[in-house]
Amino acid sequence: MMRKLFGTDGVRGVANLDPMTSETAMQLGRAAAHIFMRRAGRHQIVIGKDTRISGYMLESALMAGICSMGVDVLVVGPMPTPAIAFLTRSLRADAGVVISASHNPYQDNGIKFFSSDGFKLPDDVEARIEELIVSDEIRHLRPTADLIGKAYRIDDAEGRYIEFAKRSLPKDLDFQGIKLVVDCANGAAYKVAPTVLRELGATVEVIGNKPDGMNINAGCGAVHPELLQESVRRHHADIGIALDGDADRAVFVCEQGTVIDGDHVMAALGLDLQQHGLLAKQTLVGTVMSNFGLELSMAKAGIKLVRTPVGDRYLLERMLAEGYNFGGEQSGHFIFLDHNTTGDGLISALQILSLMKRAKKPLSELAKAMTAVPQVLVNIHVKRKPVLESIPEVDRAIQEHNRRLNGSGRVVIRYSGTEPLLRIMVEAEQSSVVKEVADDLARVVREHIG
């Protein structure tokens, strides 16, 4: 069946326009409740959300749909996406739901699900939920009387997640002596993130912690770190931490006020895990967009870099399939499978702070764990999106340049999933070679696809 609702990270769109309507949310609730009724007795689904004004509407609709199937709802209010993954497991719920559009502006919203083990749903389960909605297969299922579901508010949800996050660190470690700024993006972590950091002894300045339903991600947070950079400099802080709207990723600013690319963060964390014998299979999982310099730096330390398509779900799939425990993206999605089942911005921040404290080094110094090689990105408008290997001239040019680079660089060419664009990325240790290769590939593509 052609998928119409679910994208790479749940269902997402402009709130109150199809598919992100209260009617669709109720149907998603009914279908998900049916899918996850897998054991005897009462069933429970956890619902959390970020701080968008449309969250009230969608939360109510989801609750109605779930309860109409005879399943109870555990409501936790504004909480990070990774907190819902944890709480789903902790509360022994059948599933978890997050109402959030992550780093998108407040006009958007989204709905994504976690199974009882705290992992995002595989494609076939999302397809089955869509099928139930489209087919009206469960229209006749209408429990009555005391079989209708109830809704409960979990008052200690914040405290549960705060303690869970702190348990990712050794008990004898604290952050006394570290001054930091945390930007909560006016999003889901506006309460829990400052609390965790203060309880661990850090001196904390907080920005982006006054959500009004419409200011989530607005000029702040991981997507807009400029405010954090200025605040780090003004307060003479040791580090800045920017979370996004649902706090599943973190962007870091060093003591000099410079944004540290996610590849450099991965390099530092990967080396630290390896040195302590904690890096599974001596392997780091990145994406096709991770800088070639990360691959070179890790190879020198005996660490293999495995690449996946862009998107944290692809990182997670590879990690689970092959037994790896750490991976991430340049954008700030870092997955520590030893600590949580999904990307967790707060736990990522705690791991970086822990490394700074133990190594007694500033973030700017730790970031030197890798040296980025020159990179050129070229976007070309295309009229169509044929398989690149089916165009001899394009395929031949790619092969020739890969042979020319001969392990000292790489070429990545891929279509945009949402725009009529072909993206060309070239990396090599010599900047003159990078530009020459990128220009030639762009010329060939324009001649035959553009």
C-alpha positions in Angstrom: 0.0 0.0 0.0 1.3 3.5 -0.8 2.0 5.2 2.5 0.1 8.5 2.8 0.4 9.3 6.5 3.8 8.2 7.8 7.0 9.8 6.8 10.5 9.1 8.0 9.6 10.2 11.6 5.9 9.6 12.1 3.0 11.7 10.7 3.8 15.4 10.3 2.2 18.5 8.8 0.6 21.9 9.4 -1.6 21.6 12.5 -5.3 21.5 11.7 -4.7 20.8 8.0 -4.7 17.2 6.6 -3.2 15.0 7.7 -2.5 16.7 11.0 -6.1 17.1 12.0 -8.0 16.1 15.1 -10.0 13.6 13.0 -6.9 11.9 11.8 -5.4 12.0 15.3 -8.4 10.2 16.6 -8.2 7.5 13.9 -4.5 7.1 14.6 -5.3 6.6 18.3 -8.0 4.0 17.5 -5.7 2.1 15.0 -2.7 2.2 17.3 -4.8 1.0 20.3 -6.0 -2.0 18.3 -2.4 -2.8 17.1 -0.9 -2.7 20.6 -3.5 -4.8 22.4 -1.2 -7.9 22.7 -1.7 -9.1 26.3 -4.4 -10.1 28.8 -6.0 -7.5 31.1 -6.1 -3.7 30.8 -4.0 -2.0 28.2 -2.1 1.4 28.5 -0.6 3.9 26.1 1.6 6.8 27.3 1.0 10.2 25.6 3.5 13.1 25.8 3.9 16.3 23.8 6.0 19.4 23.3 4.8 22.9 23.9 3.0 23.8 20.7 -0.5 25.3 21.1 -1.9 22.6 18.7 -0.8 19.9 21.2 -4.0 20.4 23.2 -6.2 19.6 20.2 -4.2 16.6 19.1 -3.7 15.2 22.6 -7.5 15.3 23.2 -8.2 13.6 19.9 -5.7 10.9 20.4 -7.0 10.3 23.9 -10.5 10.0 22.6 -9.5 7.5 19.9 -7.5 5.3 22.3 -10.1 5.3 25.0 -12.8 4.4 22.5 -11.0 1.1 21.9 -11.0 0.2 25.6 -7.3 1.2 26.2 -6.3 3.4 29.0 -4.2 6.6 28.5 -1.3 7.7 30.7 -0.9 11.5 30.2 2.5 13.1 31.0 2.2 16.5 29.4 5.2 18.4 27.9 8.1 16.0 28.0 11.1 15.2 25.6 10.6 12.5 23.0 13.3 10.3 24.6 11.5 10.7 28.0 8.4 9.1 26.4 10.5 6.2 25.1 11.8 5.7 28.6 8.5 6.1 30.3 6.8 3.6 28.0 9.2 1.0 29.2 9.2 2.2 32.8 5.4 2.2 33.1 5.1 -1.2 31.4 2.8 0.4 28.8 1.8 -1.2 25.6 3.0 1.8 23.5 4.0 5.5 23.7 2.9 8.4 21.6 4.7 11.8 21.1 2.9 14.8 19.8 5.7 17.0 18.3 7.2 18.3 15.1 10.7 18.4 16.6 12.7 21.4 15.2 9.8 22.6 12.9 8.1 26.0 13.6 5.1 26.0 15.9 2.5 25.9 13.0 3.5 22.3 12.4 2.9 19.3 14.5 3.5 15.6 14.3 2.6 12.2 15.9 5.0 9.4 16.3 4.8 6.1 18.2 7.0 3.9 20.3 6.4 0.2 20.9 6.5 -1.3 24.4 10.3 -1.7 24.2 10.8 2.0 23.6 11.8 1.8 20.0 10.2 3.6 17.1 7.9 1.5 15.0 9.2 -0.5 12.0 7.8 0.3 8.6 5.4 -2.7 8.5 3.7 -1.7 11.7 3.2 1.9 10.5 1.8 0.5 7.2 -0.6 -1.6 9.2 -1.9 1.4 11.2 -2.5 3.2 7.9 -4.3 0.2 6.5 -6.6 0.1 9.5 -7.5 3.7 9.0 -8.1 3.5 5.3 -10.0 0.3 5.3 -12.4 1.1 8.2 -11.6 -2.5 9.4 -12.1 -1.6 13.0 -15.1 0.7 12.7 -17.3 -1.9 14.4 -15.1 -2.3 17.5 -16.9 -0.2 20.1 -16.5 -1.2 23.7 -19.2 0.0 26.0 -19.9 0.5 29.7 -16.8 -0.3 31.9 -14.8 -1.5 28.9 -14.2 2.0 27.7 -10.7 3.3 28.4 -9.8 5.7 31.2 -7.2 8.5 31.2 -4.7 9.1 34.1 -2.2 11.9 34.6 1.2 10.7 35.7 2.3 13.4 38.2 5.8 12.1 38.8 6.8 11.7 35.1 9.3 14.5 35.2 11.0 13.1 38.3 11.2 9.7 36.8 12.9 10.9 33.7 15.2 13.2 35.6 16.5 10.3 37.7 16.8 8.1 34.6 19.0 10.7 32.9 21.2 11.1 35.9 21.7 7.3 36.1 23.6 7.5 32.7 26.5 8.9 34.7 28.7 7.3 37.4 27.3 8.0 40.9 30.5 9.8 42.0 30.6 12.2 39.1 29.2 15.8 39.4 29.6 19.0 37.4 30.7 21.4 40.1 33.0 24.0 38.7 31.4 23.9 35.3 29.4 27.0 34.2 27.1 26.4 31.3 24.2 27.9 29.3 21.3 25.7 28.2 18.9 26.7 25.5 15.7 24.7 25.8 14.2 26.0 22.5 11.0 26.9 24.4 10.2 23.3 24.0 9.6 20.0 25.7 12.7 20.0 28.0 12.2 23.5 29.4 11.8 22.1 32.9 13.7 18.8 33.0 17.0 19.9 31.4 17.8 22.8 33.8 16.8 20.6 36.7 19.1 17.8 35.8 22.1 20.0 35.2 21.6 21.9 38.4 21.1 18.8 40.5 24.4 17.5 39.1 26.2 20.6 40.5 26.7 22.8 37.4 26.2 26.6 37.4 23.4 26.9 34.9 22.1 29.9 32.9 18.9 29.1 31.1 17.4 30.6 27.9 14.5 29.4 25.8 12.6 28.2 28.8 9.4 30.3 28.6 7.1 28.5 26.1 3.9 30.3 25.1 2.7 27.7 22.6 4.0 29.7 19.6 7.7 30.4 20.4 9.0 26.9 20.2 12.2 26.8 18.0 11.7 30.5 17.2 15.1 32.0 16.9 16.5 29.7 19.5 17.4 26.1 20.2 19.4 23.7 18.1 18.2 25.1 14.8 19.2 28.7 15.8 22.2 28.6 18.1 23.2 32.2 17.6 21.4 33.3 20.8 23.3 30.6 22.7 26.6 31.6 21.2 26.1 35.2 22.3 25.0 34.0 25.8 28.0 31.8 26.2 30.3 34.7 25.5 28.4 37.1 27.7 28.4 34.8 30.7 31.9 33.5 30.1 30.5 30.0 30.2 32.5 26.7 29.7 29.9 25.3 27.3 26.6 26.0 25.7 23.9 23.3 25.1 21.1 23.9 22.6 18.2 21.4 22.5 15.6 21.2 19.8 11.8 21.4 20.3 11.4 17.7 21.4 14.9 17.5 22.9 16.0 14.4 21.0 19.1 16.2 19.8 21.7 18.6 21.1 24.0 21.1 19.5 27.1 22.3 21.4 28.9 25.6 21.6 32.4 25.7 23.0 33.8 28.2 25.6 34.9 30.5 22.7 31.3 30.8 21.5 31.8 28.6 18.4 29.3 25.9 17.3 31.0 22.5 17.3 29.9 20.3 14.4 28.3 17.0 15.3 31.1 15.0 13.6 33.6 16.5 16.0 31.4 15.7 19.0 31.1 12.1 17.7 34.8 11.8 17.3 35.5 12.9 20.8 32.8 10.7 22.3 33.8 7.7 20.1 37.5 7.9 21.2 36.5 8.2 24.8 34.2 5.1 24.6 37.0 3.2 22.9 39.6 4.1 25.5 37.3 2.8 28.3 36.5 -0.4 26.4 32.9 0.6 25.9 32.6 1.1 22.1 30.9 -2.0 20.7 32.8 -3.8 17.9 35.2 -0.8 17.7 32.7 0.8 15.4 31.1 4.2 15.1 27.9 4.6 13.1 27.5 7.8 11.1 25.6 8.8 7.9 26.7 9.4 4.3 26.9 13.1 5.2 29.5 12.7 8.0 32.8 14.4 7.0 35.5 12.2 5.5 37.8 13.6 8.1 35.8 11.6 10.7 36.5 8.4 8.9 40.2 9.2 8.6 40.6 10.2 12.3 38.7 7.1 13.5 40.7 4.8 11.3 44.0 6.1 12.9 42.6 5.0 16.2 41.5 1.6 15.0 37.8 2.6 14.9 35.6 1.7 11.9 33.0 4.2 10.6 29.9 2.6 9.3 27.6 4.9 7.2 23.9 4.9 6.8 21.4 7.1 4.9 20.5 10.4 6.5 18.0 10.1 9.4 18.3 8.8 13.0 15.9 5.9 12.2 18.5 4.5 9.8 21.2 4.9 12.3 19.2 3.0 14.8 18.2 0.2 12.4 21.9 -0.4 11.6 22.9 -0.3 15.2 20.3 -2.8 16.3 20.9 -5.1 13.3 24.7 -5.3 13.8 25.2 -4.8 17.5 26.7 -1.3 17.7 26.0 1.0 20.6 27.0 4.5 19.5 26.1 6.6 16.5 25.1 10.1 15.4 24.6 12.8 12.8 26.2 16.2 12.2 22.8 17.7 13.2 23.2 16.7 16.8 21.3 13.4 16.9 23.4 11.0 19.0 22.2 7.6 20.0 23.7 5.9 23.1 22.0 2.5 23.1 23.6 1.7 26.4 21.4 4.5 27.9 18.3 4.9 25.8 16.5 3.5 22.8 16.4 6.7 20.8 18.3 10.0 20.4 18.4 11.9 23.7 19.7 15.5 23.7 20.0 15.6 27.5 21.9 12.3 27.8 24.2 13.5 25.0 24.8 16.7 26.9 25.6 14.7 30.1 28.1 12.5 28.2 30.0 15.6 26.8 30.0 17.3 30.2 31.3 14.0 31.7 34.1 13.9 29.2 35.1 17.5 29.8 35.1 16.9 33.6 37.1 13.7 33.4 39.6 14.8 30.8 39.9 18.3 32.3 39.8 19.8 28.8 37.6 22.4 27.3 35.2 21.4 24.4 37.3 23.4 21.9 40.3 21.1 22.7 38.2 17.9 22.7 36.8 18.8 19.3 40.3 18.4 17.8 39.8 14.7 18.0 39.2 15.0 14.2 40.1 17.4 11.4 37.5 18.1 8.8 38.6 17.8 5.2 37.5 20.4 2.6 33.9 19.8 1.4 31.8 21.3 -1.4 28.0 20.9 -1.6 26.2 21.7 -4.8 22.4 21.6 -5.3 21.2 21.2 -8.9 17.6 21.5 -9.9 16.4 18.5 -11.9 13.4 17.9 -14.2 13.3 14.2 -13.3 14.9 11.7 -10.9 16.1 8.7 -12.8 18.4 6.1 -11.2 21.9 7.6 -11.6 23.4 4.3 -12.7 20.9 4.3 -15.7 22.6 7.3 -17.2 25.9 6.2 -18.6 27.6 9.6 -18.7 26.7 10.4 -15.1 27.6 6.9 -13.8 30.9 7.0 -15.7 31.8 10.5 -14.2 31.1 9.3 -10.7 33.2 6.2 -11.1 36.1 8.1 -12.7 36.2 10.6 -9.9 36.0 8.0 -7.2 39.0 6.2 -8.8 40.8 9.5 -9.0 40.3 10.2 -5.2 41.5 6.7 -4.5 40.6 6.7 -0.8 41.8 10.2 -0.1 38.2 11.6 -0.5 34.7 10.6 -1.6 31.8 11.6 -3.8 28.2 11.4 -2.5 25.3 12.1 -5.0 21.7 11.8 -3.9 18.3 13.2 -4.7 16.4 15.3 -2.2 13.4 13.4 -0.8 11.2 16.6 -0.8 12.5 18.9 -3.6 13.4 18.6 -7.3 17.1 18.7 -6.4 20.1 16.5 -6.9 22.7 17.1 -4.2 26.4 16.6 -4.9 28.9 16.4 -2.1 32.6 16.1 -2.7 35.3 15.8 0.0 39.0 15.4 -0.3 42.2 16.4 1.6 43.0 19.0 -1.1 40.5 21.9 -1.6 41.6 22.5 -5.2 40.7 18.8 -6.0 37.3 19.1 -4.3 36.2 22.1 -6.3 37.5 20.6 -9.6 35.6 17.3 -9.0 32.4 19.1 -7.9 32.4 21.4 -10.9 32.9 18.6 -13.3 30.1 16.4 -11.8 27.7 19.4 -11.7 28.4 20.0 -15.4 27.7 16.4 -16.3 24.5 16.3 -14.3 23.2 19.6 -15.7 23.8 18.3 -19.3 21.9 15.0 -18.7 19.3 15.6 -15.9 19.1 19.3 -15.2 
